[in-house]
Amino acid sequence: MAGEHSGSGGSFSRLCCRRVGLDRGSKGQISTFSSSVSTVSQKQEAAENRSSPTHPAFPNIKNVRDLPPISLDVRQKQRISTDASSSEIKAAVPPESTLPIQPKTMKDFQEDVEKAKSSGDWKAVHDFYLTTFDSFPELNAAFKKDATTSFNTIEDSGINAKFVNAVYDALLNTPQDIQKTVLKGIINSLLREWKGPRTKDDLRAYFILLQNPQFNNTSTYVIYAHLLRQIAALVEADHHFLVHWVKKLSQKRFKQLVERLLQFISLRLFPAKPEEFPPLTKCSWWIPSASKVLALLNTANNLVHPPLIPYTDFYNSTLDHIDLMEEYHTWQSFGNSHRFSFCQYPFVISIAAKKIIIQRDSEQQMISIARQSLVDKVSRRQRPDMNMLFLNMKVRRTHLVSDSLDELTRKRADLKKKLKVTFVGEAGLDMGGLTKEWFLLLIRQIFHPDYGMFTYHKDSHCHWFSSFKCDNYSEFRLVGILMGLAVYNSITLDIRFPPCCYKKLLSPPIVPSDQNTPVGICSVTTDDLSQIMPELAHGLSELLSYEGNVEEDFYSTFQVFQEEFGIIKSYNLKPGGEKIPVTNQNRKEYVQLYIDFLLNKSIYKQFAAFYYGFHSVCASNALMLLRPEEVEILVCGSPELDMHALQRSTQYDGYAKTDSTIRYFWDVVLGFPLDLQKKLLHFTTGSDRVPVGGMADLNFKISKNETSTNWLPVAHTCFNQLCLPPYKSKKDLKQKLIIGISNSEGFGLE
């Protein structure tokens, strides 16, 4: 890696011949790049004379060597490790150089700025910026809390963050010549040749420069790109420090870093003024470098609980407009080798874009399987049947679960084909409504408490796997298959599983080739348990913080008791657990084993069947692109409701959108509180969530019901259709609608 550093910095340096001569106003010879900067400066001054706002600009850089391959190994789910001990890293760090003396304090600087604003004399401020940004040692001298201390710890960068923020906040309001001075100083710093590994003072300098708000301007992107390149090329141990320092930033500053990088990637992909940047072929390393630095920020965000910003803030919606399947196929073909693909950094790809990848991947798999079936028929000189292109399900309503299980078991080779459902004894083609009805009826039956497969927890409003032992776990496999089919056939299911269910479903994201490898096992915490059994999780948390004598006051052992069919059974959390008392010293181990037992071990066979069912349909590398939260959204839809969007996309049958009944309806619905809006959506579609594509994907329809206005509204959930009588007043419509959506049984099926 040291060789990479020197190569990366060297290419930039050789490009410019020698360091830019800006040392305290030195007028020695300067490089070609510096001359270009001077030329640009003259242009900027000319522009200033025209009284137009200016931003520093920089010329195209020629002959830039490609950055060494930078990527996260998503295939192997290898995250950037962040648990290396600081002592190990510290041991490998060479002594840090002696820093220059910087007498300015934050108060001195702020007083200088205020004086400059009132007097118009910016010399003192200019000198401060000129000195501070001239080199890495000067940066450390200015912003390091104590210049004599090394601060070789992950948790403390040793930087005066308030001073850094004050200097950057003031910078954008200083005269243009000061802003140009800062940028020239940064160029000098990045051009510096170095040998061997970086010191922590170097890392601090990178950390400070990364926060520079000047990099919001496209005219600084050439410099920004080289800064990102050098940060991306650091060794993993150095990345550890940066990740942990970044996570200490305020939410505002952290979000600015992320937005700046996302904008940099977007504008490199789709430049508003292409002439501003070097040709794409000359700077192919820009986007890989920015993506790697963004990955460091994403890792930092995931280390903080709760995260500094939502994971969705890392989405780059610009990527929705590129050839996603080309990105996916590049990743499939080359993995994380020298060929860059955004799929190496799935956190930047939106859930809508991931859905497109998954659906197209599934369509290609469906077509491939259907084509093979056709070829087999023809090769045996049999007449092709168009039904072979579909997964055809024939079920009886009276034996819905058993028939569905039998059909899916017999036709397991067809699971990736398009689904079509027929109810025996009923006429009608499946145009989507019968398929949705099959899903709704099956889910309602399987998740009914009397069925015994799942337990509903009222406190958390979610279902969890029953731990009762049974001889056959095939019905749990059926539920997994249903969820997989729903993803592939764009059906939103009304299933209430806790978030850790989806974490387990991606553990691992690809079914292991060795059948003895455990599946569905993931690390779980009290946070995971609280999403299912909040009272129990609270009790365990209190046990951990109890200040008295745990052994004497609780009198517990490493044993857990569960009721199964009226019989209390005991299970040891570890060998000989019934004889091991829970004490102040071992209570953390007890709590961890208890949670692991409840969420992993006690339901292992049930969840394993469920896992294999889901992956029998969704076996795809595209799953590795997903976070657990995103799998939940694909299966169940998003909880974010936008009723105005629903109004815009609604279709009408028998009504016009200007009719008084429709106007009354939307006045009432848009004024509903969120809980009633959810009830309306559940009443009409069978789910209170929204598909990934938004309200428009619901294909919601309001039909005129030519019945008495004394009747309540009726819903056809299989078609997302609301049948509304022509109520004469808004008051009457509101009253009938609230009664209808609040008292509907089950899914409102008709």
N, C-alpha and C positions, 0 to 999 in steps of 0.2 A: 504493500500500500504506500510505503514511503516513496517508491519509485513513481507511483501514479501521481502523488502530490507534486513531485518535482516536475513531472512531465506536464501535468495540467497547468501549473503556474508558469513553467518554462515556455510553453507554446505561446501563452499570452505575452510573456516577457520578450521572447525573441521577436514577436510580432512588432513590438514597439522599440526594439534596438536597445534602449537603456531607460532607466528610471526617469520619469518626468521631472524636470528641474524646477521644483517649487519650494526648495528648502529655504524658509525665511526670506523669500523674495529673490533667491538666487537667479541670475540671468545667464547661466551656462547653457550649453547646447541642449536642446530637447529633442525628443523622438518625433518620428513622423506622426504618430498618434496624437502627441501633445500639440503638434503644429495644427493638426486638423481641429483639435479642441479650440485652439486659439482662433482659427478661421471661423468656427461656429460661434465663438464668443463675439466676434466682430459682427456677425450676422444678427446675433441676439441684440447687440447694442443698437444696430441700425433699426431693428424692429422696435426696440424701446423708444427710439426717437419718434416713431410713428404712433406712440402712446397706446400700443396694444400690449395685452398681457403676454409675458414670455415664459418659456420653460427651457432649461438647458437641453441642447440636442447633441447627439454624437454620431459620427460617421459610421458607415458600414465597416465591419472588420473583415478583412480578407484572409483566406487560407487558414481557417480555424480548424485545428485537429479535432476529430471526434472524441467525445468523452468516453472513457472506458465504460463497459456495460454497467448500468445501475438499475437494480430492480429488487423487489421483494419476492421471495419464492412463494407465491400464493399457492402453487400446486401442492406444496408440502405443508401449507399453513404455517410456515415459519415466520413468526412475528419478529419485529426488532426486539431483541432481548433487552430488558431494562432492570434485571435483577443482579447484574454483576456487582460484586462488592467494591465499594470505593477504594478500599485498601489495596485490592489487587491492581486496580487501574492506576492508583497513585504510585505504586511501586515501579511501574514501567515509564513514568514520566521523568524526563531529564530536569535538572535544576532550571528555574526560570531566571531570565535575564534581569539585570537591575533596571528599574524604570526611571525615566526622567522625573524631575520634580515638577508638580503642577500645583501652584499655590492657590489657584482659583477655587473658591467654594461655590456651592449652589447659590448662596445669598449674594456673593460677589457678582456672579454671572447675571442674576436677575436685576441687580442694581445697575449694572452696565447697560443692559437692554433698555431699562426704563429711561436712563439718561440719554441713550442714543435716540429713543423715540421722541423725546422732548427737544433735544438739541440738534438732531439731524447728523451728529458726528458718530459714525459707526465704527471708528477705528479700533477701539478696545474690543468690541464684539467681533470684528473681523479678525483681529489677531488671535482671539481665543479659538475661533473655528479653524483658522489656518494652522495653528499649532496642534490642536486636539486631533484633527482628522488627517494629519500628515503621515502617521504611521501607526502600526499596531501598538508599539510601546507607548506612544503619546495617548492613544485612546485609553489604555489601561491606567496611565498616570492621571488622566482626567476623571475617570469614572470609578476606579477601584476604591472600595471603602478604605482599605489600608494597603498602600503600595509595598509595604514590607512583608505582607502576609501572602502565602501562596494560594490559600483557598482551594486546595485540591480535594474538594468534596462534591458529591453529586447534588446534595440538597441546597448548597449555598454557592451562588456564582461569585460572590464577593463584589458584585457591582451595585453601585448606588442607583437603583432603578428610578427613583424620583428625579435625580439629577439628569439621567438620560432622557426621561420623558420631557423635562423642562427644556432641555437643549433642543430636542427635536420639535417640540410644540412651537418654540420661538423661531426655529429655522425658516419655516415657510413664510414668515412675515418679515424676513430680513431682505435687504436689497439683493438684486440678482447677482452682483459680483461676489457676495458672501456665499450664496448657494452654489455658484460655480466653483468657488474655492474648495468647498466641502467635497464636491464631486471629483475635482482634480486630485485632492488628497486621497480619496478612496481609490482612485486609479493607481496612484503611487503605491498604496498599501498592497493592492492586489498584484502589482507587477513585481513585488519584491521576491527575489529568488530565495529558496530555503532548502535545507537538506535535513533529512531525518524526520522523525515524528513531530507533530505540532505540540507546543507547550499549552498549558491552560490559559496563559495570557493571550495566545493566538485565538483560542476558542472564545474567550471573552470578547475579543475584538469582532469576531464573526457574529457573535450573538448581538452585539451592539449595532453593527452595520446592518444586520438583517431587519432591524426595526426602523430603519431610515424611511420616513414618509415620502422622500423625494422619489422613491422607486414606484410611486403610483403613476408617475408620468412616463409615457411611452418613450420620450426622448432619452430617458436614462436606462432603457432596457438592455442596451449592450453591456453596460457596467453591471447591472443587476444580474444578468445572465452569467457573467463570470464569477460574481460573488456566489451565486447558487451552485455553480459548477464546482468551486473549491470546497464549499460546505458539503456537497453531495459526495465528493471524493475522499472525505475524511475517513479514517478507520472506524470500526464499529465502537471501540472503546470511547472515542471522542464523541460519537453520536449519542452514547449513553448520557454524557454530561449535558449536551445541548438539549436532549429530550427532557431531562429533569429540571433544567433551568427554565425552559420554555413553559413548563406546566405551572411555574410560579408567577407567570405574568397575570395581569388583571384580565378579566373577560373581554373588556373593550380592546386592549392592546393585542390579545391573542387573536380575536376575531379579525382585527385589521391585518395581521400577518397572513391569515388564511385567505381573506378576500383579495389581498394583493397578489398572492400566488395564483389564485384561480383566475384573476383578471389577466395576469401575465400569460397563462396558458391559453386562455380564450382569444386574446388579441394576437398571439403568435399563430393560432390556428386560422383565425378569420380577421386579419388586420384591416382596420378602417382605411389606413393609408399604407399599402404594401411597401411604398418607397421608403418608409421610415426605418424599415428593418433590413438586415442583410438577407440575401436569397435563402430560402428554406434549406436548400442543399448545403449551404455554407454554415448553417447553425442548427444542424439536426440534433445537437445535444441540448438545446435550450429546454425543450419540453421534458425529456428524461431527467434533467437536473432539477427542474422545478418540481416534478412529480416526486422525486426522492426526498426533497426537503419537505414537501407537503406530507409525505409519509411519516417523517419525524414528528411533525405537528400532530398528525392523527394519533400516533402512538402516545404522545404526551397527553392528548385529550382523553384517551381511553384509560390513562393511569389515574385520573382525577375522578372522584365520586362525590357528588354528581359531576359529569363532564363539564368543562368550561363552556362549551357550546354544543348544541344538538348535533348528532352525527350527520343529519341532513344538511347542515351548513357546509359540509365538505363536498356536497354534490356540485358538479359543474354542468349546468343545464345546456351549455354549448355542445357538449358531447352527444346530446340527443340528436344533433344534426349531422353527425359524421357517419361513416359506414361502420356501424357497430359490428356487423357480422364479419367484416374484414378484420377488425380488431380481435374479435373472438377467435377466428380461424388462425390468425397469426400467433395468438397465444397458445392455441391448441397444437400448432405445428412446431413452434420454436420454444414454448415454455418461457423461461426467464433467461434465455441466452442473449445474444447480441441484438436480437430484433425486439424493439420496443413495442409494447402494446398497453393501452390503458387498462386492459384486464389484469395487468400485473398490479394495478393500484385500484382495486374495485371500489374503494370508499369514495372515489370521485364520480362514479357512475350512478346516476339517479335510479330509483326503484322503477320508474317508468321505462328507462332504457334497459335495465336488467330484465324486465318482463318481456320486452321485445326480443332480447337475446334468447331467453328461455323458450318463448313460444316458437320462434323461428327454428331453434335447435330441435324442439319437439316435433315441429312440422316436418323437418327434414328426416328425422328418425321415423315418423309415421309413414312418410312417402317411401322411404327406403324399405321398410317392412312390408308395406302394401305392394310395392313393386316386386319384391321377392316372392310374395304369395302368388302374384299374377304369373311370374315366370315359372314357378313350380307347377301351377295348373296347366299352363300351355305345354310345358315339357312332358307332362303326363297325358297330353292330348285330351284334357278335360275342358269343358266349356267354362270360360271365366264368368264369375258371378260378381256383380258390382258390390254385393254385400260383404265380400271379402276385404273391402277397403275400410270397413268400419269394425269397431268393437260393438257387436250387437248383443244387447242384454234383453232377455225375455224373462219377466218375473211376474209372479202372482202377488196381488196386494195382500192376500191373506197369509202368505209365507215370504214376506219381503226380505227379511234378513237371510234366511236359509237359502232361498233361491238366488239372491245376489251373491252370496258366498260361493255357491256351487258354480254359477256362471263365471265368476271371476277366476275361480280355481281352474276350471276347464279351459278358459280362454286366456291364460296368463301370458301366452305369446303375443296376444293382440292388444295388450294394455296401452300401447303407445298409439294405437289407431284412434280415429275420431269416434267418440262415444255416441251410440244411439240406443234409446230405451223403448221397449214395447211392454205394455201391461197386458198380460194374457186375458183374452176375452173382450178386449176393448179395441174399437176401431180407431184409426187416426195415425198420421205420420208424425214422427218426432222432429219438429222444427225448432227444438230447443226447450220448449215448455215441458215436455215429458221428462227430459233429462234433468231439468232443474227440480221438478216435482219428485223424481226418484231420490235425488240428493236430500231434499228437505224431509221427506218421509223417513228415509233411513236414519238420518241424523237425529230426528225427533225420537225415533224408537230406540236407537242404540244408547242415547244419552239420558233416557228416562231413568230416574232413580230406581224404579222397580226392576229394571233390566240387570242391574248389579255390576256392570262393567266399569262405570265411572261414579265417583262420589261428587256431589255438588256441595261446595262450601259457600254458605250464604254470606259470610263475612267478606269474602274476597270476590264473590260473584263469578266463580270459575269452577270448572270440572278438573278432577284429578283421577289418576288410575287407581282402581280398587286393588288393594294388596291381597285380596282373597286368592288362595291357590285354587287352580282348576286343572282339569286334565287336558283341555284343548284351548289354545290361545289364538285360534284362527280368526276369531271375531275381532281381536285387536289388530290383526293383520288387515282385516277388511277396512277398519277405520283408517289405517295408514294408506291403503290403496285409494279410498275415497278422497282423502286429502290430496294425494298425488294426482288423481284424475281431475279434481277441481282446479288445480293449478294449470294442468295441460289443456283443460277445456274451458278455461276462463269463467268458472263458476265461483261465486263468493259464498262461503259456508258460514252459517251462524254457529260457530264453535267457540266456546270460551275456555281455552287452555291458558295457563299462566305463561309468562315469557320464558321461564326456564325449560318448558317443554320443547320450544323451538331451538334452544341452545343444545339440548340433548339430541334433537333430531339431526343436528349438524355435527355430531360427535361420533365418528368422523363424517365429513361431508360426502365422502365417497366410500361405498361399501368395501370393507377390507377383503382381499382375496382369501385370506386365511379365516375359515369359518369359526375358529376357536378364539379369534380376537374379539374382546368385548365391544359391544356397540351401545350407544345411548348413554354412556357414562361420562359425566362432566363434573368439573369442580363446582360445588354448590356452597352457598353461604346463608347466613340468617336472612339476608335480603331476599334470596330466592324463596326461602320458606315463608317469609312474611307475605309474599304474593299469593300464597295458597292458604296458609294457616296463620294469620296474623297474631292471634292470641298466643299460640304456642311459641312463635318466634319471639314475641315480646317477653314471654316467661324465660326463654333461654338467654335472651339478652340481659335480663335482670340477674340471672344466675351468674353470668360472666362479670357483672359489676357489683355483685353482692360483697359487702365489706365485712360481714361476720364470718363465722366458721362454717364453711359449706358442708363439711362432713358431718358435723354434729347437728346442724340445723335442718338439713335436707334429708339426710340418711338415705341417699341414693347410691345405686351401683351402676356399673356399665352394662345395663340390661334395659330392654324396652318391652312393654306389654301391649299387645293388640288383641282386640276382640274379633273373632272370626266365627260367624254363624252361632253367636251366643256363647262361644267358648273363649276364655282368656288364654292367650298363648304368649310365652315369653321368648325373647331372642337376645342372645349375647351380642353386644356391640364389638367385643374382642374376645379372644379365647380366655375362658375363666372369668368372664365379665361379671357373673353373678357374685363373685367373691371380691371384686375390686371396688372399693368405695370411691365416690366422686369427692375430690378434695379441692381446696383452693389452688393447688399446684397442677392438677390434671383436668380441671373443668373445661379448659379450651379444647382439649382432645375429646372429652366426652361430648361436648356440644357439636363438634365437627363430625364425629362418628354418628351421632344421633341424626343429624340432618342428612348425612350421606345415606344412612339406612332408610330414612323416609322417602327420599327423592331418587335414590339410585337402586340400592340393593333389594329393598322389599318389593319393588315392582319390576325387577330386572326382566323377567320372562315376558311380562305383559308389554313392557316398552320395547323390548327387542323385536317382538312380533310386529308391533306398530311401526317401528323403524324400518324393518325389512319390507313391510307393505308399502310404505311411502316411497322407498328407494326403488322398489320393483317397477314403479311408474316413472319416477323422476331421476333415474340413474343418468346423471349428466354432469360433466365438469362445470357446467354453468352454475351449479349449486355452490361451488366454491367461491363464487363472486358475492354471495349473499351473507348478510348479517342475520342473526336469529330474528330480529325485529322485522326484517324485510320478508322473511319467509312467512311470518304471521300476517303481514299485510297482503301478500300474494294469496294466502289461503282465505283469510277472513275479511280483507278489505281494510281501508283506513278509517279511523274514528273521526277524522276531520270532516265535518259537514259544511257544505256551502249551498244553502237553499236557494240563493240567487242564481247560482250556476244550474241548479235543478230546474228552476223556473225557465231559464233561457233554453234548455234543451228538451223540455217536455213536449210531447206530441199529443194531439187532441183528436178524439173520434166522437162526432156528434156535437161537439162544442167548438167555438172559435175562442181564441185567447182574449178577445175583447168582450165576450159574453159576461153578463153581470155575475153569474154563479162562479165563473173562473176568477174574476177579479176579487170577489169575496174570498174565494179559497186562498189565493196567494196573500191577500191582506192578513188573513187569519194565520196562515202557516208561517209567514215571515215574522209575525209577531209572537209566535210560540216560544217558550223557553226551550233550551236545548233538549231536556228530557222528553218533551212532547214531540219535538221534531224527530228524535230518534224513534219514538213509538210509531209515528206516522211511517217512517222509512221501513221499520220492521213489519208493520201491518201490510204494507204494499209490496215489499220485495222479499220478505223472509229474513232480512238482516238489517241491523241498524248501522251498518258500515258501508263505505263507498269503495267501488272497485279502484284499482290502481290508476286507471285512466281518467278518474274523476266522475262527476255526476253524469256527464254525457254518455258514458259507457253503460249506464243503467237502462237506457232506452225506455224511460218512464213515460207512461201514457195515462191520460185521464179520459175516460169514456162516459158518455151520457147514459144514465140509467133511467129509462122511461118508466119510473114507478112512482108511487106516492111519495111526497116529500116528508111523510111521517117515517119513512124507512131510513135505516142507517146506511152509510156507505158500505160497499162491498169491495173486496180486493181479490185479484187473481195473482197470487204471488209468483206463479210460474212464468207469468208474462210481465211482471212489474207494472200491473195495470190496476188503476183505481176507478171503480164505477160509482159515479157521483150523481144522485138525483138532483133535479134543477131547483135547488132551494131558493126561496124568494127573498130571504134576508141574510145579512151577514151573521146576525145573532143566531138564527136557526141553524145555519151551516156550521158555525163554531161549536154549538152545543152538540149536534149530531156527530160531528167529526171526533170530538173529544171522547164521547161515549164509545164510539166505534173502535178507535185505536187503543183505548185504555182497557177495554174489556174483551178483546179478541182472544180466543183460546188458541194455544199452540202457535201455528204460523199463519193463521188467517186463511188457510187453504179453503178453496171452494171446489 
